[in-house]
Amino acid sequence: MRPSDVAGLTRLEVPGGTGDRSGRWRLPGGGRGWAGLWVLAVVWSVGGWLTAEGPVLNVWGWPRFAGFVSAALSPELSAQFLVRTGGAALSTLSYAVLGTVLAVVVGLMVGVLISETWWGTGPGTRTRPAVRRAGWLLTRLGLAVPRGIHEAIWALLLLSVLGRDPLVGVLAIAIPFGAITAKVYAEIIDESARGPYDALRASGSRRGVALLYAVLPIAWPELVSYAFYRFECAVRSAVILGMVGAGGLGFELVLSFSGSRHAEVWTLIYTIVLIGAVVDRWGAGLRRATSARRSGVSAVVALGLVVAAVVHLGGDLSRVLSLRTAGLLTGLMAEMVPPRIPEGGWSRLLEASLLTLQMSLVAGTVAAVAAVAVAFVAARGGTTPGRRAAGTVARWLLLVTRSLPPPVWALLALFLFLPGPLPGALALGVYNFGILGRLCAEVVENLDRRAHDHLVATGAPPVSSFGYAIIPQAGGRFFAYGLYRWEVAMRETVVVGIVGAGGLGRLLEDQRVAFDLDAMAGTVLALIVLSALVDMISTAIRRTLR
């Protein structure tokens, strides 16, 4: 996948700064300036946490952690618990399947409507360019709210309206994932070849018809590939939603953790990793599929999963559309609007926002450094038995770390560290390491190695050949993926904050418990603004490094 397939890189200009001839915002010093600021921010963040008053290490939790690790060899395998685990796994998969389907349908429709291809000028266009540009910008900005709010927050809000209805998990995934998918699909459509589309428009075809016949066939493989990537993400999100009350494997994990039933926890962890392995293998096979038969079999399996999910969850759509639900939603909005600054005023909100930004920076750094170090080992294509064995171990390491969602890693980190930003940042770093490592490994697998092989054949040292032929090719993609995961980690700080890691997530959990909904809305708004700021900084860094 290209960076735009997973990141949906924006094209917004950043005001201020030093401009080059293209008018792009640049920091004096270019890439070195950004690197210096990044290192200073990470050192300042970690140094502040380590020198803060009070201990950081949870020495009383280490014996419990040792007991937890030893339980890995003796998971709970009683028939009763296995049946319960199977039912929870089916619920988690059902949330992921139906949430992904809705997200893809919404993303495809909305993605067309927010694409520059749809709003752009060209043959057959009568509307003024300024009007079209304004329409494109407004539709893009309209997705900022659903995309900027984590699915765990959507679940908490929907639980207030629908109660413990299965549709809570489905909608909590579909709403933010639909907005994210729409943005990425718009990027894919805009990056597709424009020649056939312009030819149809020049011949008098409408925009919709031209997109359907000229753009969709070209973009279809990438659209399907990204849809499956979203499904992998949805499985992990479904586990997180279970931890905040939606049921499934996440709910069982919370129960087992709270009761210190470590054998049960390991059974659930093995189940989550197994599901991740199956989904990962299916997605890899689909991306490499060269025959229509294999794609057709995948389509039939996907349809069967949708039917099974509908039957298993049995959600009542009439309840969503009922007058009672409308009344509850109206009441919820009335309590949340206008948003209010939380108790403690601006200082507390700004402090929590800064802590959230610091956690995302540290998590992104940990993930990027570890991912780049492992990616070259995890990449397929080893020529010796030892190299292939090391690659298999590395790929399983990446699979395990990305299969378990951030709250699980945060709960494990709390065995070793006292509650605070450090265990939250490390948990996010470990989780994003698994995802980023896999993306970087795919970059390495797709590199053109002819220049490297030529340098080696001419007698160049291996280190020099690697530095001159491999690093320049992979570096740009590594940076793009790393910045993308930083943006994602920014939003994921919410879910580790809920389990005691601090930041805006901790503030949101306190407000939820106190039913302080208008203050909760103010905190969510701060999170959206912070996410937009990170997106702008990330865009500026990418443009500086081009």
Secondary structure, DSSP 8 states (H G I E B T S, - for coil): --HHHHH--------SSEE-TT--EE-TTHHHHHHHHHHHHHHHHHHHHHTSSS--B-GGGHHHHHHHHHGGGS----HHHHHHHHHHHHHHHHHHHHHHHHHHHHHHHHHHHHSHHHH---TT--S-HHHHHHHHHHHHHTTHHHHHS-HHHHHHHHHHHH-S-THHHHHHHHHHHHHHHHHHHHHHHHHS--HHHHHHHHTT--HHHHIIIIIHHHHHHHHHHHHHHHHHHHHHHHHHHIIIII-SHHHHHHHHHHTT-HHHHHHHHHHHHHHHHHHHHHHHHHHT--SHHHHHHHHHHHHHHHHHHHHHH---HHHHTSHHHHHHHHHHHHHHSS----TTHHHHHHHHHHHHHHHHHHHHHHHHHHHHHHHHHHSS---SHHHHHHHHHHHHHHHHHHHS-HHHHHHHHHHHB-SSHHHHHHHHHHHHHHHHHHHHHHHHHT---HHHHHHHHTT--HHHHIIIIIHHHHHHHHHHHHHHHHHHHHHHHHHHIIIII-HHHHHHHHHHHTT-HHHHHHHHHHHHHHHHHHHHHHHHHHHHH-
